[in-house]
C-alpha cells in the first residue's frame, strides 16, 4: 500500500479485489487487537509525522498508539497553532496571509519522516474546492513519502475501516440470528451546526466496496450525498422503513451537499431511540464520536446494551496499526 486516502487505495493492494482487501485488513486488525505488540519492531528506526490542520482526539491518540505498537516514533504538529499558514494553490501570488507554500514545506516533511499522516477539514463554503481534495493531493504530490489520511475534506477512511472491523467483530461474536449478509443502515441525525459529509461519504464508499451487506441510507429531503459514494445503496427518506430488520444502525449528521453546507431540517424525530430500535433485528448502534447526546443519539441508546460506540472507538487503534503495517511492509 503506497498511500491511504480512500478505499480506492486498496485497488493496487496485494490482496486481490477490494472486498477481499477489506476483509484481509479487518482480519489483520483483529489479530493486532488480540496481540498488539506482535510486530513491535516493524517500525523500528522509522518516524511518522502527524500534521493536524484541525483538532482531533481519537484520531490523534489512536494513531500515536498504533505507531508506537509498531515501534515507530511519532511527532505531532498542529499546523494552525504551531506553524506558518500554508498556501496550497499552484502559481499563487503569496501577498496575503499565507506564509509558506506546500511545495516548499511538504518536501521537507519528506526528509524528516518515513510516513506523513494528515488531517484536514472542509470549509463547507465552496463545494468545488472541498471536493477537489487539493490539500491532501498536494501533500501526496510534493512530500515524496507515503501519505495517510487522518480525515480529509470529503472522506475519513481510517474511521470507515474501523467501522467494518467493528461490524465484523460483532458478527463473529453474534448468535445465529444475524444474517451472513447483514442489513446495515446509515441514518442522518439532527445536530446544532452544519457538519461535513466526510464520515457519511466514507462509510458509504467502504460499505458499498465491501459488498457483503444489504446497505440502506436514510435521510430527510435535501440531504442527498454525492452519488459517487452512495451508488449501490438503497436510499429512502422514510427512516422507519429503513430501520425494519436492520442488524446495524450507523448514526451520523451531515449538512446538505447540493446546496452546499447548509442545515435545512433539524427535526428531533430523526434522533434514534429504543422505541425506534424495536423495528430492527435488535440492531447494534454505531457512531464515530464525538456525539451530541440527546440531539443525535439518546442517552438510552448510548448507555444501553445495543451501543457499539465505545468498542468502535477502541478499534481505531487497530485500524491505524493495520494501515501503517501495510505501508511499512514491502510487497514482495
C-alpha positions in Angstrom: 0.0 0.0 0.0 1.6 3.3 -1.1 -0.9 5.8 0.3 -4.1 5.5 2.3 -6.7 8.2 1.5 -9.8 6.2 0.4 -11.0 2.7 -0.3 -9.6 3.2 -3.8 -6.1 2.8 -2.5 -6.8 -0.9 -1.9 -7.2 -1.5 -5.6 -3.5 -1.8 -6.0 -3.0 -3.8 -2.8 -1.7 -7.4 -2.8 -5.0 -8.8 -1.5 -6.8 -9.1 -4.9 -10.2 -7.4 -5.2 -11.3 -4.5 -3.0 -13.8 -6.6 -1.0 -11.1 -9.2 -0.3 -8.7 -6.5 0.7 -11.2 -5.0 3.2 -11.7 -8.5 4.7 -8.0 -9.1 4.9 -7.4 -5.7 6.6 -10.2 -6.3 9.1 -8.8 -9.8 9.9 -5.3 -8.4 10.4 -6.7 -5.6 12.7 -8.4 -8.1 14.9 -5.2 -10.1 15.1 -3.5 -6.9 16.3 -6.2 -6.4 18.8 -5.5 -9.9 20.2 -1.8 -9.3 20.2 -0.9 -5.6 19.9 2.9 -5.9 20.0 3.3 -8.9 17.7 5.0 -6.6 15.2 6.7 -4.3 17.7 9.9 -4.0 15.7 8.3 -3.5 12.3 8.6 0.3 12.5 11.9 0.4 14.4 14.0 3.4 13.4 11.0 4.8 11.4 9.2 8.1 12.1 5.7 9.2 11.4 4.7 12.9 11.2 1.1 13.7 12.1 0.0 17.0 10.8 -3.3 18.5 12.1 -4.9 21.3 10.2 -7.9 20.9 12.5 -8.3 19.4 16.0 -8.6 15.8 16.9 -8.8 13.5 19.9 -9.5 9.8 18.9 -7.7 10.1 15.5 -4.6 11.6 17.0 -4.4 9.3 20.1 -5.2 6.1 18.3 -2.6 6.8 15.5 0.0 7.5 18.1 -0.7 4.3 20.0 -0.8 2.3 16.8 2.6 3.7 15.6 4.2 3.0 19.0 2.8 -0.6 18.9 4.9 -1.0 15.7 8.0 0.6 17.2 7.7 3.9 15.4 8.5 7.3 16.7 5.6 9.8 16.4 5.8 13.5 16.0 2.6 15.7 16.2 2.5 19.1 14.6 -0.6 21.3 14.8 -0.2 23.4 11.7 -2.6 26.2 12.6 -1.3 27.0 16.1 2.3 25.9 15.8 3.4 26.7 12.3 3.1 29.1 9.4 -0.1 29.4 7.4 0.2 27.2 4.3 -0.6 28.0 0.7 -1.9 25.2 -1.5 -2.8 26.8 -4.8 -0.4 26.4 -7.7 1.2 29.7 -9.0 -0.2 31.6 -6.0 0.9 35.2 -5.5 1.5 35.0 -1.8 0.8 38.6 -0.8 -1.9 37.6 1.7 -2.0 35.8 5.0 -0.2 32.6 3.9 3.5 32.4 4.6 4.7 29.1 3.2 3.8 27.1 0.2 3.1 23.4 0.4 5.6 22.9 -2.4 8.3 24.1 0.0 7.0 22.5 3.2 6.0 19.1 2.0 9.4 18.0 0.6 10.9 18.9 4.0 8.4 16.7 5.8 9.5 14.0 3.3 13.1 14.4 4.6 12.1 14.3 8.3 9.6 11.4 8.2 9.0 8.0 6.7 5.2 8.3 6.7 3.2 11.5 6.7 -0.3 11.5 8.2 -2.6 14.5 7.6 -5.9 15.7 9.0 -7.7 18.4 7.0 -11.2 19.7 7.1 -13.7 21.2 4.6 -14.6 24.9 4.6 -18.3 24.0 3.9 -18.4 27.1 1.8 -17.2 26.1 -1.6 -18.1 22.6 -2.7 -15.8 22.5 -5.7 -12.8 23.5 -3.6 -13.6 21.0 -0.8 -14.3 18.1 -3.2 -11.1 18.7 -5.2 -9.2 17.4 -2.1 -6.5 19.9 -3.0 -4.8 19.9 0.4 -4.1 16.2 0.7 -3.3 15.8 -3.0 -0.7 18.5 -2.8 1.0 16.7 0.1 1.0 13.5 -1.8 2.4 15.3 -4.9 5.3 17.0 -3.1 6.2 15.0 0.0 7.7 12.0 -1.8 6.7 9.6 1.1 3.5 7.6 1.9 0.6 9.8 3.0 -2.2 8.6 5.3 -5.4 10.5 5.6 -6.5 11.2 9.2 -9.6 12.7 7.6 -9.9 14.9 4.6 -12.4 17.4 3.2 -14.6 14.6 1.9 -13.5 11.2 3.4 -12.4 9.6 6.7 -11.0 6.2 5.6 -9.5 5.2 8.9 -12.9 5.6 10.6 -14.6 3.6 7.8 -12.1 0.7 8.1 -12.7 0.9 11.9 -16.4 0.6 11.3 -16.1 -2.5 9.2 -13.7 -4.0 11.7 -16.3 -3.4 14.4 -19.1 -4.9 12.3 -17.1 -8.0 11.5 -16.1 -8.4 15.2 -19.7 -8.1 16.2 -20.8 -10.6 13.6 -18.1 -13.0 14.8 -19.5 -12.8 18.3 -23.2 -12.8 17.4 -25.7 -15.6 17.7 -27.0 -17.2 14.5 -29.9 -14.7 14.3 -27.7 -12.2 12.3 -27.6 -12.9 8.6 -24.3 -13.6 7.0 -25.2 -10.6 4.8 -26.3 -8.1 7.5 -28.6 -5.2 6.9 -26.7 -2.0 7.6 -28.5 1.3 7.8 -26.8 4.7 7.7 -29.2 7.2 9.2 -29.0 11.0 9.3 -29.4 12.6 12.7 -30.1 16.1 13.9 -27.3 18.4 15.0 -26.9 22.0 16.2 -24.5 23.1 13.5 -23.6 22.2 9.9 -21.2 19.3 9.7 -19.2 17.9 6.7 -20.2 14.8 4.7 -16.8 13.1 5.3 -17.9 10.3 7.6 -21.1 9.6 5.8 -19.4 9.7 2.4 -16.6 7.4 3.6 -18.9 4.9 5.3 -21.0 4.6 2.2 -17.9 4.2 0.0 -16.5 1.4 2.1 -19.7 -0.5 2.7 -20.5 -0.4 -1.0 -17.0 -1.5 -1.9 -17.1 -4.3 0.8 -20.2 -5.7 -0.9 -21.2 -8.0 1.9 -24.2 -6.1 3.3 -27.7 -5.0 2.4 -26.9 -1.3 2.7 -29.6 1.4 3.2 -29.2 5.1 3.6 -32.0 7.2 5.1 -32.1 11.0 5.5 -34.6 13.8 5.2 -35.4 15.5 1.9 -32.5 17.6 0.6 -29.8 15.7 2.4 -28.7 13.5 -0.5 -24.9 12.7 -0.6 -22.7 12.7 -3.6 -23.7 9.7 -5.8 -20.1 8.7 -6.4 -20.1 7.4 -2.8 -23.6 6.2 -2.4 -24.2 4.4 -5.7 -25.2 0.8 -4.9 -27.1 1.6 -1.7 -30.8 1.8 -1.3 -31.8 5.4 -0.4 -35.0 6.4 1.3 -36.4 9.4 3.2 -38.5 7.0 5.4 -36.4 6.2 8.5 -39.0 3.8 9.9 -39.0 1.8 6.7 -35.2 1.8 6.6 -34.8 0.5 10.1 -37.0 -2.5 9.6 -34.9 -5.7 10.2 -31.7 -3.8 10.5 -28.7 -5.5 12.1 -26.5 -2.4 12.4 -27.5 1.2 12.5 -24.9 3.9 11.9 -25.9 7.3 13.2 -24.4 10.5 11.7 -25.3 14.0 10.9 -24.2 15.8 7.7 -25.0 19.1 6.1 -26.5 19.4 2.6 -24.4 18.5 -0.4 -26.3 20.1 -3.4 -26.9 23.5 -1.8 -23.6 23.0 0.0 -23.0 23.1 3.7 -26.5 24.1 4.9 -29.0 22.9 7.5 -32.5 22.6 6.0 -34.0 20.2 8.6 -33.2 19.6 12.2 -36.3 17.5 13.1 -35.7 15.9 16.5 -37.8 13.0 15.4 -34.8 11.7 13.5 -32.9 11.0 16.7 -32.6 7.3 17.3 -34.3 5.9 20.4 -35.0 2.5 21.9 -38.6 2.8 20.6 -37.3 3.0 17.1 -34.9 0.1 17.7 -37.9 -2.2 18.2 -38.3 -2.2 14.4 -34.8 -3.6 13.9 -33.3 -7.0 14.4 -32.1 -5.9 17.8 -29.6 -3.8 15.9 -26.2 -2.7 17.2 -25.8 1.1 17.1 -22.6 2.9 15.9 -21.4 6.5 15.8 -17.9 7.8 15.1 -17.9 10.3 18.1 -17.9 13.0 19.3 -21.7 12.8 19.7 -24.2 15.3 20.9 -26.2 13.4 23.5 -30.0 13.6 23.2 -29.6 15.5 20.0 -28.0 13.0 17.6 -28.4 10.0 19.9 -30.4 9.4 23.1 -28.8 8.5 26.4 -30.8 5.3 26.5 -29.1 4.1 23.3 -25.5 5.3 24.1 -25.6 3.8 27.6 -27.6 0.7 26.6 -26.7 -2.8 25.5 -27.1 -2.1 21.8 -24.3 0.5 21.6 -21.0 -0.4 19.9 -19.7 3.2 20.2 -17.0 2.6 22.8 -15.9 -0.6 21.2 -15.8 1.1 17.8 -13.7 4.0 19.2 -11.3 1.5 20.7 -10.9 -0.2 17.4 -9.5 3.0 15.9 -6.1 1.8 17.2 -6.2 -1.5 15.3 -7.3 0.1 12.0 -4.4 2.6 12.2 -2.0 -0.1 13.2 -3.1 -2.3 10.2 -2.7 0.5 7.7 0.7 1.6 9.0 1.9 -2.0 9.0 0.8 -2.4 5.3 2.7 0.7 4.3 5.8 -0.4 6.3 5.8 -3.9 4.8 7.2 -4.0 1.3 5.3 -6.0 -1.3 7.5 -9.0 -2.3 
